[in-house]
Amino acid sequence: MSSSDATSNSQQPMAPASAVASVPISQPTRVIQPPPAQIIKEGWLYKRGEHIKNWRSRYFVLKDDGTLVGYKNRPDASFQAEPSNNFTVRGCQIMSVDRPRPFTFIIRGLQWTTVIERMFHVEEEKERQEWVEAIRSVANRLTEAEAYQGGSGPGGSNEDVEMASIAEDELLTEKFSVQGTSTGKISGRKKVTLENFEFLKVLGKGTFGKVILCREKTTAKLYAIKILKKEVIVQKDEVAHTMAENRVLKRTNHPFLISLKYSFQTVDRLCFVMQYVNGGELFFHLSRERVFSEDRTRFYGAEIISALGYLHSHEIVYRDLKLENLLLDKDGHIKIADFGLCKEQITYGRTTKTFCGTPEYLAPEVLEDNDYGLAVDWWGTGVVMYEMMCGRLPFYNRDHDILFTLILMEEVKFPRNISANARDLLSGLLMKQPKDRLGGGPTDAKEIMVHPFFSSINWTELYQKRIPPPFKPLVTSDTDTRYFDSEFTGESVELTPPDNSGPLGAIQEEPHFSQFSYQDMASTLNTPSFMNNPNSYVSMQ
């Protein structure tokens, strides 16, 4: 272990008075940059994984601005290497414990509104004491500095966080100019309620509510209405995910994404009225056929990549790609559904940290508690395309700890009948390091589009749905629900009225779900994107 308390004693020579006097008044005053953060302590620590509970050796560096960064290898003096971990000790609590290993210490702090804990251990008591004292000293000094400045420092008051959140929402609203209406703000426009729809069949059911096939009474058009219970959403801490799904559905318009017609709320429920797609989940079709041909996989993969590229171009990472979220419409085209795990304002080089998704589809960088970005969607694309061509997951074990270890450590294996181009594509999409992954660079989807596996795809014709799908679902009418589980389609479509008030369709805006309601007018983005001109997106330098 090495400890550093280095401070700079060098001083800049003072400029002569004549030089200062000669500066024109109209020139802007030179902004004095704050000095770079100083290293307080550095050395090797064992950090316990958050999801795979093993101990990993990391070289950690603690700085006087509260940052605590960890590296897989000891960095050189320039510290230009990409860190594996990036924490802050600002406002933290620190505790010394001797379980599960001797000489362990825990750092507990607030990350936005969530209390998180990070566990470390060293080889002897002296080392632990040095780290605990150094971290506590930095945390205390930052707390005192913020108190002196009136609490305006980073990570200060709840009001600061709230204002930042409001600013973020305003930025997004400005960025995505949607030709739809927020029904809460439009005077003279009749609000949509459950009374506007005739319920036909239950399509699905879960913890949060139901999805019901319905017919709009005024137009006779069919929609799928997802009806969620507010109480359960709040109890399960799913408000943020639900509101994110609503925002993304409002702002997107792409042929291979499910579209939103209305969103509104009642006294006790949230309602999404969405495009009805009755060709079934890709999971269902693959289960019946075991594997798809490379040509069929190429078609589905291309439509998925087109849709994800569109989301990425609008700073949205999808984060939940799996066969169950890939639907077919009646003609056999892909429709990506379920936007609850989408994260907004993510561009190339920007990252997030939330651990979410389905275990078998999680990317290595998510499992390792690292920041991650758009490239997680290309890992997911690799997994679903591998499933289509190989008939199984690339990594699987019922024990999630073993599964996660396989995802992190195991090299992907291929059946003998996979072509060289398919093998190369999947190997590129399933690279462990996001920066090395196909699509993980600044050109994002373009990099995948020009791969030899997709050489036969005309991306403009694909977007315009001029390429015939390789399979057309066997549906006989718009109300044919043969691809939905009969356990649900035979259920009653009745909804239980709220316990304590008024009619089922009564509208009530609540603080948790303000600005939820929406009516689609055109469902198009005014923001320029490659999908307004597909050729511009696929053209190469």
Secondary structure, 3 states (H helix, E strand, C coil): CEECCCCCCCCCCCCCHHHHHCCCCCCCCCCCCCCCCCEEEEEEEEEECCCCCCEEEEEEEEECCCEEEEECCCCCCCCCCCCCEEEECCCCEEEEECCCCCCEEEEEEEECCEEEEEEEECCCHHHHHHHHHHHHHHHHHHHHHHHHCCCCCCCCCHHHHHHHHHHHHHHHHHHCCEEEECCCCCCCCCCCCHHHEEEEEEEEECCCEEEEEEEECCCCCEEEEEEEEHHHHHHCCCHHHHHHHHHHHHHCCCCCECCEEEEEECCCEEEEEEECCCCCEHHHHHHHHCCCCHHHHHHHHHHHHHHHHHHHHCCEECCCCCHHHEEECCCCCEEECCCCCCEECCCCCCCECCCCCCHHHCCHHHHCCCCECCHHHHHHHHHHHHHHHHCCCCCCCCCHHHHHHHHHHCCCCCCCCCCHHHHHHHHHHCCCCHHHCCCCCCCCHHHHHCCHHHCCCCHHHHHCCCCCCCCCCCCCCCCCCCCCCHHHHCCCCCCCCCCCCCCCCCCCCCHHHCCCCEEEEEEEECCCCCCCCHHHHHCCC
